[in-house]
Amino acid sequence: MDLKEMRDRIDAIDRQIVSLLNSRYEVVREVGKWKLERGLPIYVPEREKALLEKLDSLNQGPMLRSTLHAIYREIMSGAYPLERQLRVAYFGPVATYTHQAAKQQFGASVEYFSRPGIADVFRDVEAEIVDYGVVPVENSTEGVVNHTLDLLLESSVKVCAEINLPIHHALLSKSDLSGIRKVYSHPQSLAQCRNWLAEHLPGVELVEASSNSRAAQMAAEEAGAAAICSELAATVYDLNIIAAKIEDNPRNTTRFFVIGKQENAPSGNDKTSICFVVKDRVGALYDCLLPFREAGLSLAMIESRPSKKENWKYVFYVDLIGHAADPLVKTALEKLQNSTSHLKILGSYPL
């Protein structure tokens, strides 16, 4: 075939794809009506996980797995407004990593709301102003986000899903590298790019900003200034990407929680987050962890926080592999209940 014939063939395939997508969305509308009549959630993480796994088994190439997932992320996102428009709040200004994580999870077709504090996201979900919220919970370099853990203890919301986002910092500016005299960024981002800055911009003034988005805004307004932030901010603030992936640790990842009011059904490969307060006696923590060992359950994280209600009382946060409804997990949690003064299941969600 010559080039025109190959392009004509692509055009014919595109017509089929568009027709099939619209046929799919017609069925989606019916599914939405069925869910709304029964008060069921539109966003179902375990269903989306199962769909992606099924598509992986069908994909024989040459399409990459990452490409397939990105395409279907937007196909699923486009289905939401046909059922009911989803509203998602996220912590921080536009173009932050939390905003990026939210878009990674929900795609471009939901309505997003920037909130100034993590507590604001929790309040919006509790008051049903939004359907879901996205908040940071842990960074592979900096550790847990204590404020999020504290709010999970007190709030009625559930953890519905987790998002693991590789954190790649970019240097953005309207100047070229040789013309940069000042770099704005959040203190954590400056610290995470210390080696790159020392090598490529020695002696340049480093200025702390309240957020990376604020840094991008200031860089856009000042000649010779740059910002360290996400590449998403380049589009939002009309900046050029001078250098990408400038972080010193290429494995730097932040984990985010999607919070909502629903409880997920088991997907077959889940994680459960819990928190508990141990009884004040010798060996109390050992007794609390023993049921998980006896059941052969793996713990992915354990973290302690002061209870803030009584001196020297601690709340332990645990992530375990399995769903709260799984028989082994259920039995372990029942045994754990006997060794704690307080136990709360924060949510089960697909891995």
Stockholm file with secondary structure:
# STOCKHOLM 1.0

chainA/1-351         MDLKEMRDRIDAIDRQIVSLLNSRYEVVREVGKWKLERGLPIYVPEREKALLEKLDSLNQGPMLRSTLHAIYREIMSGAYPLERQLRVAYFGPVATYTHQAAKQQFGASVEYFSRPGIADVFRDVEAEIVDYGVVPVENSTEGVVNHTLDLLLESSVKVCAEINLPIHHALLSKSDLSGIRKVYSHPQSLAQCRNWLAEHLPGVELVEASSNSRAAQMAAEEAGAAAICSELAATVYDLNIIAAKIEDNPRNTTRFFVIGKQENAPSGNDKTSICFVVKDRVGALYDCLLPFREAGLSLAMIESRPSKKENWKYVFYVDLIGHAADPLVKTALEKLQNSTSHLKILGSYPL
#=GR chainA/1-351 SS CCHHHHHHHHHHHHHHHHHHHHHHHHHHHHHHHHHHHHTCCSCCHHHHHHHHHHHHHHCCSSSCHHHHHHHHHHHHHHHHHHHCCCEEEEESSTTSHHHHHHHHHHCSSSEEEEESSHHHHHHHHHTTSSSEEEEEEEETTTEECHHHHHHHHHCSCEEEEEEEEECCCEEEESSCGGGCCEEEECHHHHHHTHHHHHHHSTTCEEEECSSHHHHHHHHHHSTTEEEEECTHHHHHTTCEEEESCCCSCTTCEEEEEEEESCCCCCCSSEEEEEEEEECSSTTHHHHHHHHHHHHTCCEEEEEEEECSSSTTCEEEEEEEESCTTSHHHHHHHHHHHHTEEEEEEEEEEEC
#=GC SS_cons         CCHHHHHHHHHHHHHHHHHHHHHHHHHHHHHHHHHHHHTCCSCCHHHHHHHHHHHHHHCCSSSCHHHHHHHHHHHHHHHHHHHCCCEEEEESSTTSHHHHHHHHHHCSSSEEEEESSHHHHHHHHHTTSSSEEEEEEEETTTEECHHHHHHHHHCSCEEEEEEEEECCCEEEESSCGGGCCEEEECHHHHHHTHHHHHHHSTTCEEEECSSHHHHHHHHHHSTTEEEEECTHHHHHTTCEEEESCCCSCTTCEEEEEEEESCCCCCCSSEEEEEEEEECSSTTHHHHHHHHHHHHTCCEEEEEEEECSSSTTCEEEEEEEESCTTSHHHHHHHHHHHHTEEEEEEEEEEEC
//
